[in-house]
């Protein structure tokens, strides 16, 4: 199995990359290195410096590496910044995620794990937050992640 990990040079993504590599899985990391570091992943892992919004690059990577699954960590994550620059978050977290999802559909990738956020629940009354809490984001960051969750739900209903 080959796993494409977007944002795989970031903190959480790099830990997954190490775990997958330790299990002997084939891993391809796609990262623009805007906040991640190439030294954070094993040297034997294929690293592609690029953008998840680049449809041609995504198609090429999925085909060349026979990608079976995608784990999507790439995205902007600073809540106050999302309030001051919401369009950056809708572009990076929502529009580019749509390109990634579309590439998976075009290329027959049927498995995706999306790293979302508890920010989709807003300010819940109880902690820890269970997944049956109403969705009520209070920031563009939370909304951008929820929009991607909705796209994934709807795409999964329309495709395998």
N, C-alpha and C positions, 0 to 999 in steps of 0.2 A: 504494500500500500504506500502511495506517495501522498504526503500531506503538505499543502501550501499553507504557510502561516504568514498572514499579513500583520505587519507591525511586530514581527518576530524578534527585533533587536531592542524592543522596549523591556521594561521590568518584568511584567507578567508573561509576555510573549516569549522572552528568552528562556524563562524557566520551563515553559512547555516545550520549547525546541530542544533543550537539554534532555528532558524526560523522554521525548520521542526518539531522539538520537540514541539514548541509553538503551531503549527497547529494540533498537535496530531498524526503526522505521526510516524510510527515505523521506527527507524533509527539504523543502524549498522555502526560503524566507524571502518575502517581498517587503521591503521597507524603504521609505524615502530618507531615513536617517535624520529626520528633522528633530526628533527627540530621543531616538534610540542610538545604540552604539554597536558597531560591527564586532567589537571585541567581546560582546556579551554572549555570542553564540559559538558553538564548536566550529573549529576550522574546517572540518570535513563536511559541514552543511553547506549547501548551495545558497549563496546570498545574491539576490538581484536587487540592485539599487534602482528603485522606480516607484511609480505612483499607482495606487489601486484604482484610480480613475482612468487609466490608460487602457482602453479596450483592446487595442492591438497587442500590447504587451501581455495582458491577461490571457488572451487567446493563445498566443505563442507559448507562454509558460505552461499553461494547462496541457497543451498538446505535446510539447517537447518532453515534459516530465511525467506524462500520463497521470496527472493529478486525480486522485480518488476522493479527496476530502479537503475542505478548506476550514481553517480556524481563523476567524477574523478579529484581530485585536487593533488594527490600524484605526486611529481616530484621534481627534482633539478631545482633551479631558478636563480643562480648567473651567470650572463653573463661572467664576466672576468674569473671565474673558468671554465666555459665551454670551453673557449679558451685554457686555460692551461691544462685542463684534459677532452678533448672532448669525450673520450671513456666512462668516467663515465656518461656523459649526454646521449649518445646514448644507454647505458645499462639501466640506470634508467628511462629515459623518453620515450625511444622508445621500447626497447626489453621488458621491464616489462609491458608497456602499451599493447603490443601485447598479452601478456599472459592474461591480464585482458579482452581484447576484445574477445579472444578465449574462455575464461571461460563463458562470456556472451552468445556467440553463442552456446556452448555446453549445457548450462543450460536454454536456452530459454528466457534470459533477452533481451527484445527488445528496451529498452529505456536507452540511455546513454547521459549524458551531460559531455563534456570535457572542462576543464579549459585550454584553450590555451593561447596565448600571442600575443600582437601586434608586437612582435619581428619577427613574420613570414613575416611581410611587410618590414623588413629592415629599411632603412632610408627614409621614405616617404616624398614627397615634401609638402604635406598638412596635417595639424593637425586641427581638429581631423581626424583620419584615418577612411575611410569608407571601407566596406568589398569588394568593387570592385577594390581596389588598387592592383596592381600586387604583387604577392608573391615573395619576394626577401630577404630571411634571410641573415644576415651577420655574424652570430655566430653559433657555434654548438648548443647552447641553442635554437635559433630560428629554426634551421634545425631539431632538435630532436622533437620539437612540431609540425612542419609542417609534418614530417613523420608520426606522430600519426594521424593528421588530414586526411592524405591520406589513411592510413589504415582504419580509420573509414568510409571514403567515400566509399572505395572499398568493405568493409565488408557489409555496408548497402545496396549496390547494389546487393550483392550476397545472402544476407539473409534478413529475415524480420526485 
